[in-house]
Amino acid sequence: MMAMYIALKIMDGSQDYEYVFGISLYKRYQDDVDAILVAEGKQSLIKR
């Protein structure tokens, strides 16, 4: 659920990928968020 929320915020531009995953609390969701972004065709937003 949290991964979907983060992914939606990244897709709508209200959050930055690097900023969000610079916060250690959110790192556990990074793989799930990446999978969601790929599934939505938004691979360009992934900055690893």
mmCIF entry with sequence, helices, sheets and N, C-alpha, C, O atoms, coordinates in Angstrom:
data_MODEL
# 
_entry.id   MODEL 
# 
_entity.id                         1 
_entity.type                       polymer 
_entity.pdbx_number_of_molecules   1 
# 
_entity_poly.entity_id                      1 
_entity_poly.type                           'polypeptide(L)' 
_entity_poly.nstd_linkage                   no 
_entity_poly.nstd_monomer                   no 
_entity_poly.pdbx_seq_one_letter_code       MMAMYIALKIMDGSQDYEYVFGISLYKRYQDDVDAILVAEGKQSLIKR 
_entity_poly.pdbx_seq_one_letter_code_can   MMAMYIALKIMDGSQDYEYVFGISLYKRYQDDVDAILVAEGKQSLIKR 
_entity_poly.pdbx_strand_id                 A 
# 
loop_
_entity_poly_seq.entity_id 
_entity_poly_seq.num 
_entity_poly_seq.mon_id 
_entity_poly_seq.hetero 
1 1  MET n 
1 2  MET n 
1 3  ALA n 
1 4  MET n 
1 5  TYR n 
1 6  ILE n 
1 7  ALA n 
1 8  LEU n 
1 9  LYS n 
1 10 ILE n 
1 11 MET n 
1 12 ASP n 
1 13 GLY n 
1 14 SER n 
1 15 GLN n 
1 16 ASP n 
1 17 TYR n 
1 18 GLU n 
1 19 TYR n 
1 20 VAL n 
1 21 PHE n 
1 22 GLY n 
1 23 ILE n 
1 24 SER n 
1 25 LEU n 
1 26 TYR n 
1 27 LYS n 
1 28 ARG n 
1 29 TYR n 
1 30 GLN n 
1 31 ASP n 
1 32 ASP n 
1 33 VAL n 
1 34 ASP n 
1 35 ALA n 
1 36 ILE n 
1 37 LEU n 
1 38 VAL n 
1 39 ALA n 
1 40 GLU n 
1 41 GLY n 
1 42 LYS n 
1 43 GLN n 
1 44 SER n 
1 45 LEU n 
1 46 ILE n 
1 47 LYS n 
1 48 ARG n 
# 
_struct_asym.id          A 
_struct_asym.entity_id   1 
# 
loop_
_struct_conf.conf_type_id 
_struct_conf.id 
_struct_conf.pdbx_PDB_helix_id 
_struct_conf.beg_label_comp_id 
_struct_conf.beg_label_asym_id 
_struct_conf.beg_label_seq_id 
_struct_conf.pdbx_beg_PDB_ins_code 
_struct_conf.end_label_comp_id 
_struct_conf.end_label_asym_id 
_struct_conf.end_label_seq_id 
_struct_conf.pdbx_end_PDB_ins_code 
_struct_conf.beg_auth_comp_id 
_struct_conf.beg_auth_asym_id 
_struct_conf.beg_auth_seq_id 
_struct_conf.end_auth_comp_id 
_struct_conf.end_auth_asym_id 
_struct_conf.end_auth_seq_id 
_struct_conf.pdbx_PDB_helix_class 
_struct_conf.details 
_struct_conf.pdbx_PDB_helix_length 
HELX_P HELX_P1 AA1 MET A 2  ? MET A 11 ? MET A 2  MET A 11 1 ? 10 
HELX_P HELX_P2 AA2 TYR A 17 ? PHE A 21 ? TYR A 17 PHE A 21 1 ? 5  
HELX_P HELX_P3 AA3 SER A 24 ? TYR A 29 ? SER A 24 TYR A 29 5 ? 6  
HELX_P HELX_P4 AA4 GLN A 30 ? ALA A 39 ? GLN A 30 ALA A 39 1 ? 10 
HELX_P HELX_P5 AA5 GLN A 43 ? LEU A 45 ? GLN A 43 LEU A 45 5 ? 3  
# 
_struct_conf_type.id          HELX_P 
_struct_conf_type.criteria    ? 
_struct_conf_type.reference   ? 
# 
loop_
_atom_site.group_PDB 
_atom_site.id 
_atom_site.type_symbol 
_atom_site.label_atom_id 
_atom_site.label_alt_id 
_atom_site.label_comp_id 
_atom_site.label_asym_id 
_atom_site.label_entity_id 
_atom_site.label_seq_id 
_atom_site.pdbx_PDB_ins_code 
_atom_site.Cartn_x 
_atom_site.Cartn_y 
_atom_site.Cartn_z 
_atom_site.occupancy 
_atom_site.B_iso_or_equiv 
_atom_site.pdbx_formal_charge 
_atom_site.auth_seq_id 
_atom_site.auth_comp_id 
_atom_site.auth_asym_id 
_atom_site.auth_atom_id 
_atom_site.pdbx_PDB_model_num 
ATOM 1   N N  . MET A 1 1  ? 0.819  -1.190 0.000   1.00 0.00 ? 1  MET A N  1 
ATOM 2   C CA . MET A 1 1  ? 0.000  0.000  0.000   1.00 0.00 ? 1  MET A CA 1 
ATOM 3   C C  . MET A 1 1  ? 0.871  1.266  0.000   1.00 0.00 ? 1  MET A C  1 
ATOM 4   O O  . MET A 1 1  ? 0.617  2.197  -0.764  1.00 0.00 ? 1  MET A O  1 
ATOM 5   N N  . MET A 1 2  ? 1.881  1.294  0.846   1.00 0.00 ? 2  MET A N  1 
ATOM 6   C CA . MET A 1 2  ? 2.774  2.451  0.917   1.00 0.00 ? 2  MET A CA 1 
ATOM 7   C C  . MET A 1 2  ? 3.564  2.602  -0.383  1.00 0.00 ? 2  MET A C  1 
ATOM 8   O O  . MET A 1 2  ? 3.791  3.720  -0.847  1.00 0.00 ? 2  MET A O  1 
ATOM 9   N N  . ALA A 1 3  ? 3.983  1.480  -0.970  1.00 0.00 ? 3  ALA A N  1 
ATOM 10  C CA . ALA A 1 3  ? 4.735  1.533  -2.226  1.00 0.00 ? 3  ALA A CA 1 
ATOM 11  C C  . ALA A 1 3  ? 3.889  2.172  -3.327  1.00 0.00 ? 3  ALA A C  1 
ATOM 12  O O  . ALA A 1 3  ? 4.403  2.963  -4.118  1.00 0.00 ? 3  ALA A O  1 
ATOM 13  N N  . MET A 1 4  ? 2.618  1.842  -3.385  1.00 0.00 ? 4  MET A N  1 
ATOM 14  C CA . MET A 1 4  ? 1.728  2.425  -4.394  1.00 0.00 ? 4  MET A CA 1 
ATOM 15  C C  . MET A 1 4  ? 1.581  3.929  -4.166  1.00 0.00 ? 4  MET A C  1 
ATOM 16  O O  . MET A 1 4  ? 1.592  4.707  -5.119  1.00 0.00 ? 4  MET A O  1 
ATOM 17  N N  . TYR A 1 5  ? 1.445  4.330  -2.919  1.00 0.00 ? 5  TYR A N  1 
ATOM 18  C CA . TYR A 1 5  ? 1.336  5.753  -2.584  1.00 0.00 ? 5  TYR A CA 1 
ATOM 19  C C  . TYR A 1 5  ? 2.591  6.506  -3.039  1.00 0.00 ? 5  TYR A C  1 
ATOM 20  O O  . TYR A 1 5  ? 2.498  7.559  -3.670  1.00 0.00 ? 5  TYR A O  1 
ATOM 21  N N  . ILE A 1 6  ? 3.757  5.959  -2.713  1.00 0.00 ? 6  ILE A N  1 
ATOM 22  C CA . ILE A 1 6  ? 5.017  6.597  -3.102  1.00 0.00 ? 6  ILE A CA 1 
ATOM 23  C C  . ILE A 1 6  ? 5.123  6.667  -4.626  1.00 0.00 ? 6  ILE A C  1 
ATOM 24  O O  . ILE A 1 6  ? 5.495  7.702  -5.178  1.00 0.00 ? 6  ILE A O  1 
ATOM 25  N N  . ALA A 1 7  ? 4.797  5.567  -5.302  1.00 0.00 ? 7  ALA A N  1 
ATOM 26  C CA . ALA A 1 7  ? 4.868  5.533  -6.766  1.00 0.00 ? 7  ALA A CA 1 
ATOM 27  C C  . ALA A 1 7  ? 3.943  6.582  -7.386  1.00 0.00 ? 7  ALA A C  1 
ATOM 28  O O  . ALA A 1 7  ? 4.330  7.268  -8.332  1.00 0.00 ? 7  ALA A O  1 
ATOM 29  N N  . LEU A 1 8  ? 2.742  6.706  -6.863  1.00 0.00 ? 8  LEU A N  1 
ATOM 30  C CA . LEU A 1 8  ? 1.801  7.705  -7.389  1.00 0.00 ? 8  LEU A CA 1 
ATOM 31  C C  . LEU A 1 8  ? 2.335  9.117  -7.194  1.00 0.00 ? 8  LEU A C  1 
ATOM 32  O O  . LEU A 1 8  ? 2.207  9.958  -8.085  1.00 0.00 ? 8  LEU A O  1 
ATOM 33  N N  . LYS A 1 9  ? 2.930  9.383  -6.040  1.00 0.00 ? 9  LYS A N  1 
ATOM 34  C CA . LYS A 1 9  ? 3.493  10.709 -5.769  1.00 0.00 ? 9  LYS A CA 1 
ATOM 35  C C  . LYS A 1 9  ? 4.666  11.013 -6.704  1.00 0.00 ? 9  LYS A C  1 
ATOM 36  O O  . LYS A 1 9  ? 4.835  12.150 -7.145  1.00 0.00 ? 9  LYS A O  1 
ATOM 37  N N  . ILE A 1 10 ? 5.468  10.002 -7.002  1.00 0.00 ? 10 ILE A N  1 
ATOM 38  C CA . ILE A 1 10 ? 6.582  10.192 -7.935  1.00 0.00 ? 10 ILE A CA 1 
ATOM 39  C C  . ILE A 1 10 ? 6.042  10.422 -9.346  1.00 0.00 ? 10 ILE A C  1 
ATOM 40  O O  . ILE A 1 10 ? 6.533  11.294 -10.063 1.00 0.00 ? 10 ILE A O  1 
ATOM 41  N N  . MET A 1 11 ? 5.032  9.646  -9.747  1.00 0.00 ? 11 MET A N  1 
ATOM 42  C CA . MET A 1 11 ? 4.467  9.788  -11.093 1.00 0.00 ? 11 MET A CA 1 
ATOM 43  C C  . MET A 1 11 ? 3.788  11.135 -11.296 1.00 0.00 ? 11 MET A C  1 
ATOM 44  O O  . MET A 1 11 ? 3.865  11.702 -12.386 1.00 0.00 ? 11 MET A O  1 
ATOM 45  N N  . ASP A 1 12 ? 3.122  11.660 -10.265 1.00 0.00 ? 12 ASP A N  1 
ATOM 46  C CA . ASP A 1 12 ? 2.440  12.950 -10.455 1.00 0.00 ? 12 ASP A CA 1 
ATOM 47  C C  . ASP A 1 12 ? 3.368  14.148 -10.249 1.00 0.00 ? 12 ASP A C  1 
ATOM 48  O O  . ASP A 1 12 ? 2.956  15.298 -10.402 1.00 0.00 ? 12 ASP A O  1 
ATOM 49  N N  . GLY A 1 13 ? 4.627  13.862 -9.901  1.00 0.00 ? 13 GLY A N  1 
ATOM 50  C CA . GLY A 1 13 ? 5.624  14.926 -9.808  1.00 0.00 ? 13 GLY A CA 1 
ATOM 51  C C  . GLY A 1 13 ? 5.691  15.641 -8.473  1.00 0.00 ? 13 GLY A C  1 
ATOM 52  O O  . GLY A 1 13 ? 6.478  16.574 -8.313  1.00 0.00 ? 13 GLY A O  1 
ATOM 53  N N  . SER A 1 14 ? 4.880  15.221 -7.507  1.00 0.00 ? 14 SER A N  1 
ATOM 54  C CA . SER A 1 14 ? 4.909  15.909 -6.215  1.00 0.00 ? 14 SER A CA 1 
ATOM 55  C C  . SER A 1 14 ? 6.050  15.436 -5.313  1.00 0.00 ? 14 SER A C  1 
ATOM 56  O O  . SER A 1 14 ? 6.348  16.076 -4.305  1.00 0.00 ? 14 SER A O  1 
ATOM 57  N N  . GLN A 1 15 ? 6.688  14.318 -5.669  1.00 0.00 ? 15 GLN A N  1 
ATOM 58  C CA . GLN A 1 15 ? 7.866  13.836 -4.939  1.00 0.00 ? 15 GLN A CA 1 
ATOM 59  C C  . GLN A 1 15 ? 8.942  13.444 -5.941  1.00 0.00 ? 15 GLN A C  1 
ATOM 60  O O  . GLN A 1 15 ? 8.641  13.022 -7.058  1.00 0.00 ? 15 GLN A O  1 
ATOM 61  N N  . ASP A 1 16 ? 10.180 13.586 -5.539  1.00 0.00 ? 16 ASP A N  1 
ATOM 62  C CA . ASP A 1 16 ? 11.321 13.226 -6.370  1.00 0.00 ? 16 ASP A CA 1 
ATOM 63  C C  . ASP A 1 16 ? 11.851 11.862 -5.937  1.00 0.00 ? 16 ASP A C  1 
ATOM 64  O O  . ASP A 1 16 ? 12.006 11.600 -4.744  1.00 0.00 ? 16 ASP A O  1 
ATOM 65  N N  . TYR A 1 17 ? 12.125 11.000 -6.906  1.00 0.00 ? 17 TYR A N  1 
ATOM 66  C CA . TYR A 1 17 ? 12.596 9.637  -6.628  1.00 0.00 ? 17 TYR A CA 1 
ATOM 67  C C  . TYR A 1 17 ? 13.818 9.636  -5.720  1.00 0.00 ? 17 TYR A C  1 
ATOM 68  O O  . TYR A 1 17 ? 13.840 8.937  -4.707  1.00 0.00 ? 17 TYR A O  1 
ATOM 69  N N  . GLU A 1 18 ? 14.831 10.414 -6.076  1.00 0.00 ? 18 GLU A N  1 
ATOM 70  C CA . GLU A 1 18 ? 16.074 10.413 -5.300  1.00 0.00 ? 18 GLU A CA 1 
ATOM 71  C C  . GLU A 1 18 ? 15.859 10.954 -3.890  1.00 0.00 ? 18 GLU A C  1 
ATOM 72  O O  . GLU A 1 18 ? 16.461 10.458 -2.938  1.00 0.00 ? 18 GLU A O  1 
ATOM 73  N N  . TYR A 1 19 ? 15.013 11.958 -3.752  1.00 0.00 ? 19 TYR A N  1 
ATOM 74  C CA . TYR A 1 19 ? 14.733 12.515 -2.429  1.00 0.00 ? 19 TYR A CA 1 
ATOM 75  C C  . TYR A 1 19 ? 14.037 11.481 -1.544  1.00 0.00 ? 19 TYR A C  1 
ATOM 76  O O  . TYR A 1 19 ? 14.439 11.258 -0.402  1.00 0.00 ? 19 TYR A O  1 
ATOM 77  N N  . VAL A 1 20 ? 12.989 10.854 -2.086  1.00 0.00 ? 20 VAL A N  1 
ATOM 78  C CA . VAL A 1 20 ? 12.217 9.877  -1.308  1.00 0.00 ? 20 VAL A CA 1 
ATOM 79  C C  . VAL A 1 20 ? 13.110 8.740  -0.828  1.00 0.00 ? 20 VAL A C  1 
ATOM 80  O O  . VAL A 1 20 ? 13.066 8.373  0.346   1.00 0.00 ? 20 VAL A O  1 
ATOM 81  N N  . PHE A 1 21 ? 13.920 8.180  -1.724  1.00 0.00 ? 21 PHE A N  1 
ATOM 82  C CA . PHE A 1 21 ? 14.727 7.026  -1.342  1.00 0.00 ? 21 PHE A CA 1 
ATOM 83  C C  . PHE A 1 21 ? 16.051 7.412  -0.699  1.00 0.00 ? 21 PHE A C  1 
ATOM 84  O O  . PHE A 1 21 ? 16.859 6.546  -0.363  1.00 0.00 ? 21 PHE A O  1 
ATOM 85  N N  . GLY A 1 22 ? 16.272 8.695  -0.529  1.00 0.00 ? 22 GLY A N  1 
ATOM 86  C CA . GLY A 1 22 ? 17.369 9.168  0.302   1.00 0.00 ? 22 GLY A CA 1 
ATOM 87  C C  . GLY A 1 22 ? 17.010 9.070  1.776   1.00 0.00 ? 22 GLY A C  1 
ATOM 88  O O  . GLY A 1 22 ? 17.876 9.175  2.645   1.00 0.00 ? 22 GLY A O  1 
ATOM 89  N N  . ILE A 1 23 ? 15.733 8.869  2.049   1.00 0.00 ? 23 ILE A N  1 
ATOM 90  C CA . ILE A 1 23 ? 15.236 8.716  3.422   1.00 0.00 ? 23 ILE A CA 1 
ATOM 91  C C  . ILE A 1 23 ? 15.243 7.225  3.744   1.00 0.00 ? 23 ILE A C  1 
ATOM 92  O O  . ILE A 1 23 ? 14.545 6.442  3.100   1.00 0.00 ? 23 ILE A O  1 
ATOM 93  N N  . SER A 1 24 ? 16.025 6.841  4.729   1.00 0.00 ? 24 SER A N  1 
ATOM 94  C CA . SER A 1 24 ? 16.229 5.413  5.021   1.00 0.00 ? 24 SER A CA 1 
ATOM 95  C C  . SER A 1 24 ? 14.927 4.680  5.344   1.00 0.00 ? 24 SER A C  1 
ATOM 96  O O  . SER A 1 24 ? 14.807 3.489  5.057   1.00 0.00 ? 24 SER A O  1 
ATOM 97  N N  . LEU A 1 25 ? 13.967 5.358  5.925   1.00 0.00 ? 25 LEU A N  1 
ATOM 98  C CA . LEU A 1 25 ? 12.684 4.738  6.269   1.00 0.00 ? 25 LEU A CA 1 
ATOM 99  C C  . LEU A 1 25 ? 11.966 4.183  5.034   1.00 0.00 ? 25 LEU A C  1 
ATOM 100 O O  . LEU A 1 25 ? 11.261 3.178  5.126   1.00 0.00 ? 25 LEU A O  1 
ATOM 101 N N  . TYR A 1 26 ? 12.143 4.833  3.887   1.00 0.00 ? 26 TYR A N  1 
ATOM 102 C CA . TYR A 1 26 ? 11.431 4.437  2.672   1.00 0.00 ? 26 TYR A CA 1 
ATOM 103 C C  . TYR A 1 26 ? 12.196 3.465  1.785   1.00 0.00 ? 26 TYR A C  1 
ATOM 104 O O  . TYR A 1 26 ? 11.635 2.934  0.826   1.00 0.00 ? 26 TYR A O  1 
ATOM 105 N N  . LYS A 1 27 ? 13.463 3.223  2.088   1.00 0.00 ? 27 LYS A N  1 
ATOM 106 C CA . LYS A 1 27 ? 14.276 2.332  1.247   1.00 0.00 ? 27 LYS A CA 1 
ATOM 107 C C  . LYS A 1 27 ? 13.673 0.939  1.109   1.00 0.00 ? 27 LYS A C  1 
ATOM 108 O O  . LYS A 1 27 ? 13.842 0.295  0.073   1.00 0.00 ? 27 LYS A O  1 
ATOM 109 N N  . ARG A 1 28 ? 12.975 0.468  2.129   1.00 0.00 ? 28 ARG A N  1 
ATOM 110 C CA . ARG A 1 28 ? 12.387 -0.877 2.062   1.00 0.00 ? 28 ARG A CA 1 
ATOM 111 C C  . ARG A 1 28 ? 11.324 -1.003 0.972   1.00 0.00 ? 28 ARG A C  1 
ATOM 112 O O  . ARG A 1 28 ? 10.990 -2.115 0.561   1.00 0.00 ? 28 ARG A O  1 
ATOM 113 N N  . TYR A 1 29 ? 10.797 0.114  0.504   1.00 0.00 ? 29 TYR A N  1 
ATOM 114 C CA . TYR A 1 29 ? 9.759  0.109  -0.531  1.00 0.00 ? 29 TYR A CA 1 
ATOM 115 C C  . TYR A 1 29 ? 10.319 0.306  -1.937  1.00 0.00 ? 29 TYR A C  1 
ATOM 116 O O  . TYR A 1 29 ? 9.568  0.246  -2.910  1.00 0.00 ? 29 TYR A O  1 
ATOM 117 N N  . GLN A 1 30 ? 11.613 0.538  -2.059  1.00 0.00 ? 30 GLN A N  1 
ATOM 118 C CA . GLN A 1 30 ? 12.199 0.922  -3.342  1.00 0.00 ? 30 GLN A CA 1 
ATOM 119 C C  . GLN A 1 30 ? 11.994 -0.124 -4.435  1.00 0.00 ? 30 GLN A C  1 
ATOM 120 O O  . GLN A 1 30 ? 11.638 0.236  -5.557  1.00 0.00 ? 30 GLN A O  1 
ATOM 121 N N  . ASP A 1 31 ? 12.204 -1.396 -4.143  1.00 0.00 ? 31 ASP A N  1 
ATOM 122 C CA . ASP A 1 31 ? 12.024 -2.433 -5.170  1.00 0.00 ? 31 ASP A CA 1 
ATOM 123 C C  . ASP A 1 31 ? 10.573 -2.509 -5.632  1.00 0.00 ? 31 ASP A C  1 
ATOM 124 O O  . ASP A 1 31 ? 10.307 -2.668 -6.824  1.00 0.00 ? 31 ASP A O  1 
ATOM 125 N N  . ASP A 1 32 ? 9.636  -2.395 -4.698  1.00 0.00 ? 32 ASP A N  1 
ATOM 126 C CA . ASP A 1 32 ? 8.217  -2.432 -5.059  1.00 0.00 ? 32 ASP A CA 1 
ATOM 127 C C  . ASP A 1 32 ? 7.826  -1.207 -5.889  1.00 0.00 ? 32 ASP A C  1 
ATOM 128 O O  . ASP A 1 32 ? 7.078  -1.318 -6.861  1.00 0.00 ? 32 ASP A O  1 
ATOM 129 N N  . VAL A 1 33 ? 8.334  -0.052 -5.500  1.00 0.00 ? 33 VAL A N  1 
ATOM 130 C CA . VAL A 1 33 ? 8.049  1.172  -6.256  1.00 0.00 ? 33 VAL A CA 1 
ATOM 131 C C  . VAL A 1 33 ? 8.624  1.060  -7.664  1.00 0.00 ? 33 VAL A C  1 
ATOM 132 O O  . VAL A 1 33 ? 7.971  1.443  -8.635  1.00 0.00 ? 33 VAL A O  1 
ATOM 133 N N  . ASP A 1 34 ? 9.838  0.538  -7.777  1.00 0.00 ? 34 ASP A N  1 
ATOM 134 C CA . ASP A 1 34 ? 10.439 0.343  -9.105  1.00 0.00 ? 34 ASP A CA 1 
ATOM 135 C C  . ASP A 1 34 ? 9.559  -0.551 -9.969  1.00 0.00 ? 34 ASP A C  1 
ATOM 136 O O  . ASP A 1 34 ? 9.338  -0.255 -11.143 1.00 0.00 ? 34 ASP A O  1 
ATOM 137 N N  . ALA A 1 35 ? 9.058  -1.634 -9.402  1.00 0.00 ? 35 ALA A N  1 
ATOM 138 C CA . ALA A 1 35 ? 8.198  -2.558 -10.150 1.00 0.00 ? 35 ALA A CA 1 
ATOM 139 C C  . ALA A 1 35 ? 6.915  -1.862 -10.608 1.00 0.00 ? 35 ALA A C  1 
ATOM 140 O O  . ALA A 1 35 ? 6.455  -2.081 -11.728 1.00 0.00 ? 35 ALA A O  1 
ATOM 141 N N  . ILE A 1 36 ? 6.345  -1.036 -9.755  1.00 0.00 ? 36 ILE A N  1 
ATOM 142 C CA . ILE A 1 36 ? 5.128  -0.299 -10.110 1.00 0.00 ? 36 ILE A CA 1 
ATOM 143 C C  . ILE A 1 36 ? 5.420  0.693  -11.238 1.00 0.00 ? 36 ILE A C  1 
ATOM 144 O O  . ILE A 1 36 ? 4.658  0.790  -12.200 1.00 0.00 ? 36 ILE A O  1 
ATOM 145 N N  . LEU A 1 37 ? 6.522  1.422  -11.112 1.00 0.00 ? 37 LEU A N  1 
ATOM 146 C CA . LEU A 1 37 ? 6.872  2.397  -12.148 1.00 0.00 ? 37 LEU A CA 1 
ATOM 147 C C  . LEU A 1 37 ? 7.118  1.716  -13.491 1.00 0.00 ? 37 LEU A C  1 
ATOM 148 O O  . LEU A 1 37 ? 6.704  2.235  -14.528 1.00 0.00 ? 37 LEU A O  1 
ATOM 149 N N  . VAL A 1 38 ? 7.779  0.573  -13.488 1.00 0.00 ? 38 VAL A N  1 
ATOM 150 C CA . VAL A 1 38 ? 8.012  -0.179 -14.729 1.00 0.00 ? 38 VAL A CA 1 
ATOM 151 C C  . VAL A 1 38 ? 6.681  -0.643 -15.311 1.00 0.00 ? 38 VAL A C  1 
ATOM 152 O O  . VAL A 1 38 ? 6.456  -0.523 -16.516 1.00 0.00 ? 38 VAL A O  1 
ATOM 153 N N  . ALA A 1 39 ? 5.800  -1.172 -14.468 1.00 0.00 ? 39 ALA A N  1 
ATOM 154 C CA . ALA A 1 39 ? 4.496  -1.655 -14.932 1.00 0.00 ? 39 ALA A CA 1 
ATOM 155 C C  . ALA A 1 39 ? 3.659  -0.524 -15.531 1.00 0.00 ? 39 ALA A C  1 
ATOM 156 O O  . ALA A 1 39 ? 2.857  -0.755 -16.436 1.00 0.00 ? 39 ALA A O  1 
ATOM 157 N N  . GLU A 1 40 ? 3.842  0.684  -15.031 1.00 0.00 ? 40 GLU A N  1 
ATOM 158 C CA . GLU A 1 40 ? 3.104  1.844  -15.535 1.00 0.00 ? 40 GLU A CA 1 
ATOM 159 C C  . GLU A 1 40 ? 3.803  2.515  -16.720 1.00 0.00 ? 40 GLU A C  1 
ATOM 160 O O  . GLU A 1 40 ? 3.317  3.516  -17.246 1.00 0.00 ? 40 GLU A O  1 
ATOM 161 N N  . GLY A 1 41 ? 4.948  1.958  -17.137 1.00 0.00 ? 41 GLY A N  1 
ATOM 162 C CA . GLY A 1 41 ? 5.673  2.526  -18.265 1.00 0.00 ? 41 GLY A CA 1 
ATOM 163 C C  . GLY A 1 41 ? 6.436  3.798  -17.927 1.00 0.00 ? 41 GLY A C  1 
ATOM 164 O O  . GLY A 1 41 ? 6.697  4.621  -18.804 1.00 0.00 ? 41 GLY A O  1 
ATOM 165 N N  . LYS A 1 42 ? 6.789  3.958  -16.677 1.00 0.00 ? 42 LYS A N  1 
ATOM 166 C CA . LYS A 1 42 ? 7.474  5.170  -16.211 1.00 0.00 ? 42 LYS A CA 1 
ATOM 167 C C  . LYS A 1 42 ? 8.906  4.878  -15.767 1.00 0.00 ? 42 LYS A C  1 
ATOM 168 O O  . LYS A 1 42 ? 9.380  5.448  -14.784 1.00 0.00 ? 42 LYS A O  1 
ATOM 169 N N  . GLN A 1 43 ? 9.597  3.991  -16.487 1.00 0.00 ? 43 GLN A N  1 
ATOM 170 C CA . GLN A 1 43 ? 10.967 3.614  -16.135 1.00 0.00 ? 43 GLN A CA 1 
ATOM 171 C C  . GLN A 1 43 ? 11.886 4.827  -16.056 1.00 0.00 ? 43 GLN A C  1 
ATOM 172 O O  . GLN A 1 43 ? 12.855 4.827  -15.297 1.00 0.00 ? 43 GLN A O  1 
ATOM 173 N N  . SER A 1 44 ? 11.589 5.842  -16.827 1.00 0.00 ? 44 SER A N  1 
ATOM 174 C CA . SER A 1 44 ? 12.453 7.027  -16.862 1.00 0.00 ? 44 SER A CA 1 
ATOM 175 C C  . SER A 1 44 ? 12.506 7.754  -15.521 1.00 0.00 ? 44 SER A C  1 
ATOM 176 O O  . SER A 1 44 ? 13.411 8.554  -15.284 1.00 0.00 ? 44 SER A O  1 
ATOM 177 N N  . LEU A 1 45 ? 11.546 7.482  -14.647 1.00 0.00 ? 45 LEU A N  1 
ATOM 178 C CA . LEU A 1 45 ? 11.531 8.126  -13.332 1.00 0.00 ? 45 LEU A CA 1 
ATOM 179 C C  . LEU A 1 45 ? 12.434 7.424  -12.322 1.00 0.00 ? 45 LEU A C  1 
ATOM 180 O O  . LEU A 1 45 ? 12.707 7.967  -11.252 1.00 0.00 ? 45 LEU A O  1 
ATOM 181 N N  . ILE A 1 46 ? 12.899 6.218  -12.657 1.00 0.00 ? 46 ILE A N  1 
ATOM 182 C CA . ILE A 1 46 ? 13.760 5.451  -11.750 1.00 0.00 ? 46 ILE A CA 1 
ATOM 183 C C  . ILE A 1 46 ? 15.182 5.980  -11.874 1.00 0.00 ? 46 ILE A C  1 
ATOM 184 O O  . ILE A 1 46 ? 15.758 5.995  -12.961 1.00 0.00 ? 46 ILE A O  1 
ATOM 185 N N  . LYS A 1 47 ? 15.737 6.409  -10.758 1.00 0.00 ? 47 LYS A N  1 
ATOM 186 C CA . LYS A 1 47 ? 17.097 6.968  -10.741 1.00 0.00 ? 47 LYS A CA 1 
ATOM 187 C C  . LYS A 1 47 ? 17.919 6.239  -9.696  1.00 0.00 ? 47 LYS A C  1 
ATOM 188 O O  . LYS A 1 47 ? 18.060 6.711  -8.568  1.00 0.00 ? 47 LYS A O  1 
ATOM 189 N N  . ARG A 1 48 ? 18.460 5.095  -10.066 1.00 0.00 ? 48 ARG A N  1 
ATOM 190 C CA . ARG A 1 48 ? 19.292 4.328  -9.128  1.00 0.00 ? 48 ARG A CA 1 
ATOM 191 C C  . ARG A 1 48 ? 20.735 4.551  -9.428  1.00 0.00 ? 48 ARG A C  1 
ATOM 192 O O  . ARG A 1 48 ? 21.599 3.995  -8.751  1.00 0.00 ? 48 ARG A O  1 
# 
